[in-house]
Amino acid sequence: MLLQNNGPFTQEQANWLNLLLPTLTEAQRMWLSGYLAGAGAVQGGPLPAFAALAGSAPWAQVPAAAFAAGAGTREAATAATGLAPGPAAPAPAEAAGAVPGKPAEAPAGTNGAASGTATREATVLFGSQSGNSQKLAKKFAAKLEERGYKVALSAMNAFKTNELKNVRNLFVIVSTHGEGDPPDNARSFYDFLHGKRAPRLDGVRFSVLALGDSSYEFFCKTGKDFDKRLEELGGVRLAPRVDCDVDFEQPAAAWMESVLKALEEAAAGEASAGAEQAARQQANGVAATAGSPQVMNGVAASAAIPQPAGSVAASAGVPQAVQGLAVSAVPYPALAGTAPALGFVPFFPIWGPAPGYAVIPGWGTYPGWAAYPAAFPGVVPGLAPYPAPNAVPGNGLANGAASAGPGAGAAPFAAAAGIAPFAAPATAPAAAAEPSYSRDNPFYAEVIENLNLNGRGSDRETRHVELSLAGSGLQYEPGDCLAVIPENRPELVDELIREAEWKAEEPVPVDGTEEVPLREALLKHFEITVLTRPLLEKVAETFGTGSVRELLAAGRERELRDYLRGRDLLDLIRDHGLKGVPARELVRLLRKIPARKYSIASSLKAFPDEAHLTVRVVRYHAHGRDRYGVCSTYLAERAQPGDTVPVYVHHNPNFKLPADPGAPIVMIGPGTGVAPFRAFLQEREATGAGGKTWLFYGDRHFRTDFLYQTEWQRWLKDGVLTRMDVAFSRDTEQKVYVQHRMLEQSRELYRWLEDGAYVYVCGDEKNMAPDVHAALLAVLQKEGGLSAEAAEERLAELQRQNRYQRDVY
Amino acid sequence: MAQDRLSASQNLPPSDVEKIKLESNYLRGTIPESLEDRITGAVSAMDDRLLKFHGTYQQDDRDLRLEREKQKLEPAYQFMVRVRAPGGIVTPQQYLVLDDLAQRYAGGTLRLTTRQSFQFHGVLKWNLKRTIREVNEALLTTLAACGDVNRNVMCNPNPYQSEVHGEVYEWAKRLSEHLMPRTKAYYEIWLDGDKAVDSRDADSVKNPRLPRNPGVSESLERKGSGYSEDETEPIYGPAYLPRKFKIGIAVPPSNDVDVFSQDLGFIAIVENGKLAGFNVAVGGGMGMTYGDPLTYPQLARVIGFHRPERIIEVAEKVVTIQRDYGNRAIRKYARLKYTIDDRSVEWFRDELNRRLGWELEEPRPFKFEHNGDRYGWVKGSNGKWHLTLFIQNGRIRDWDDYPLMTGLREIAKVHTGDFRLTPNQNLIIGNVSPRNKRKIEALVEKYGLTDGRQHSALRRNSIACVALPTCGLAMADAERYLPVLLDKLEVLLDEVGLREEEIVIRMSGCPNGCARPALAEIAFTGKAPGKYNLYLGGSFTGDRLNVLYRENIGEAEILETLAPIFRHYAAERLPGERFGDFVIRAGYVREVRDGRDLHAAGQEALAASAASAAVRG
């Protein structure tokens, strides 16, 4: 084993490596690759490993011990565990919510056995334009199945990327087109894997078969890219990539053989490793069954190691990491904390025994955690799963303390130290109280994705906004809302300042005492787009404005209402001669800018640490000016990926999936009303709930306005969605709405109701909700033979039973 | 890779499409259900295959594909609807119906195809039935405009010799009707016709008769014409043909139908002003698959002559041979040209004679002079006038400065003759009475319609297929790009004084050959967006295959490559020497008249051009 070329290394590094590599035993090589992969997973870089190897730092003893352990001595393994006795142990243990007690129930060796089965799984992904790759992928999948592998075969665009965390053996068969382009059905996956949201794939074994045509300049480029990228993400190349020219059969067959051979060899290696593990667990019986607390002790141990002042800096550094800044910005001493984390390396079953293995059984008790650490959001660089200090500059430590409670001191450190995997899974309530984010103390969520769901040619714009909740500890359930605190439109603020003849920099009070420049205050703190009677009253009172007072006079309510509708502060100032009134006095009268609540369109079970929103952008013309919905245009125009948006969760207990996963549900959600139902179906898919599901959806045009169309299609295909009826109002001469589809299906709908279906309605309150209500009554009357009153009573009864829930706005 | 097509397909099961056809219950599938499905603008994969037989292809706007995928929207599915008319002749009333449908359902544009058909693009699933029904109400059809059946029968729309043309056209119509599928599915699905009785008995449903595999079928010969017990498709049987099948009839001296590109070509032999009969040519075809030398464009081979009234019989027997021997396992090897080349032309002639029960006569002499169109007004022998208009790439629409579609509509409103589509995507206002001629001329003037005279002769002899963004097979633009490239080539030609030199130039977005590129003097087939293979050496009469000269080149290289050849041609051509002939004499490529020789010739040309590049370097 020698480096064939320098690769990413300098000549000097390559020389060192070449001196070392040939001396390694098989076990050492395995250990080392796991070690590096694990270190990379934790810190996104090789620093801890080299720090350890260099032995030049005062804290080097810890990694050094771990490294010594890596040499395969049993003592060392014990030593790693032996680092446990830390006084600080309880805090992180609680904070992490590691199911106490449970580990003891985990039979020794379970994990080994489980991992053994798990590796008999293989995922074959293809990207194919003409069908060749697909054909080869099918063929290869069949070969794998012959050998007893459970194979997931999928086109790349049909593959759910959040499944990546469960993948052990990944085989990519992909062609290249045009100027080195991926095939269409590989494009989205290609972009995902090459983007910043790509998960670590540490320890994932992979191999790539590339198809191409050597008459093109970028021969097999897509395959080469995948090959490189999978390695970068931590994958381990099981067999070298093969690049096929147009005559691909032979080389493809050769590739398949080499992969199968390598798989068999790896499996053989694992079998013996597995046996060894089992033996070790027996030997380390106490430590092993002690489970999680031991793990926590291990963590605590590192915290207990005398730290330079840097440990404080380390926790302060966390928000930076959370914000996706360079990981190297974390103060160096913090890396000491990575040492115990390295103990997880052997958790990758394929790497066999290594130090600290004794802690493993505790993991085995979480069925959902059966995968390797990369599955944990915490190890994805830039995403911290622990309730970490909020990343608002200047706000971080305070928030962190507030949110993490008594464990705060240790917790941020733990996060910084990269022990993120210990954080509670997103769906389990954290032991520490759920962070109390609010209007006044929002969490600044990073925008991960922001796209228009309406196709070209649509007269509407609906944003799909994905926000990262990583590091917030925020929890929600399908049906809950996310409140977004918007900023006012800069153009409007500037026009207002100009019109009122104010000065943008003039300090004005916000929050009682604090003063900020006027422009900022109007942008971020005050509502300027809505006029209310109380505001006008205060204006009249404060400035003695006669015309406003007249408008408020008794008997002119209707005029007042007409005036208030669709006008804003700028109108008020223009229309009523308020130009030149002191800014300080006026802003005192203004309301704080309210948060807007959006039904969350995702489930944490499908997208841990994310919340997706579906936002219809409001723009219209009124009273001689273009008007813009405050929050929707804020999200649409000024919340680009990488920006942060202040948010908090607004729980909605009255819009919840039935507790019984087998209960049928009928969802009626035209337009953006469909948002929570995307969350419902994600949840039902993730939990494997078996109940029937029926979605009524509608919008204007099929071609451009079918929100999340391909997702519903996939769910219909997979059976997660049992049926779907759609109504597109502007595609036909006669306008058709969801209630018409309900009436068309009245018999079947009634049958579902009789079968105990829960009915959910989300969306427009003014027209849709009453129409749908009337349609439900009509169905009850027609199919149930009920009188109008009886139907009303039946619907009210359903409402009392929580079987008729609405989220309308 | 297998060395030959027969062994490559030996022992393979029939392809998926064969299965779909057999299980479709004579092309019904689940088309009505697919049309009703409101969740998708597409049809099921099976119905997608079957719809072709009904004259429509599912496509999507490829310009939007990636953008929509990101937006979580399915591709912008839409349908191409092809209207067939034998010989490409429609009445002005029919034209007005097509024009109206195009305005309502197809984005205000119509295309004239290289096979004398009309095409709508961009028809949404919800409008498909209405579109097809209204086409039929105008006494036109879309049935078998695509699919594994005989397609639209092409016929020279010759306006010069009207009597002979009339007679040939009648045969084209009868051929077309005779080879039309007999299934009632079309009427049931689109025209709300009565559901025909399912003619398949229970036995045939359970045990559908698979067409023979190539390797097998030679030993297990069919009796008679086969499938005779099956009333539904007496000629095709339940699995129809292994691939598409194309027929064209040429009337010398014009080879505008490119008779040698057809699976089955007929060459009208006119003796003493009368139609004496037809020479039969078999096994032509344009398509190939990149990277598979077992595929290639091929010229149809002339195998005999027969009297006019035998034409139906001959065509049917040729079709049945292909039905029985065509490759059912590997679709790209399933065209008649390979069925013949895998055996021999002699074998084919013998088999045909045997099935006919009589022998074809020796071919009669004929002479083609060109395969392009003659533009402008001509007077036919019946005293009527005919105006051939230049329609660039067959695209009819209104441009801001060129209201072509409006102009043709206004002409259709007053015209009393007919409209004839040429095989070169142009349009003839045919059979104009002398009284009406002035009226038509005024409209031509008013709307700026053109006989192409202001364009270079190169442009007048150009063809491009539709390609991107609608065609699912396209690898590069054709219709959208050829006009742009021609602008630049015209500059080169101007420099060397060749603007009025007629050169046949064609561009296809893929190697499947809709623009019949393999016969052009200069041809391009798309490899990737902006990249093309360049072929040289076809003839002006369409009787020679062109040869790959440069591979996978972009515009700059195209111009760089052609400029010196144009100069060379201008300087050293012999009197009357055509460009395609010159490049062969000058040694750029060698002459190829058999597709099996094409890859070798291409490799030689590429090697030579690489060597000369090395010398220059």
Interface residues (C-beta under 8 A of the other chain):
Chain A: N157 H177 G178 E179 D184 R187 S188 D213 S215 Y216 E217 D245 V246 D247 E249 Q250 L451 N452 L453 N454 G455 R456 H464 F702 R703 T704 F706 L707 Y708 Q709 T710 E711 W712 Q713 L716 M724 D725 V726 D731
Chain B: M1 R38 I39 T40 G41 L64 R65 L66 E67 R68 E69 K70 Q71 K72 L73 E74 A76 L124 W126 Y290 G291 D292 M475 K527 A528 P529 G530 K531 E551 N552
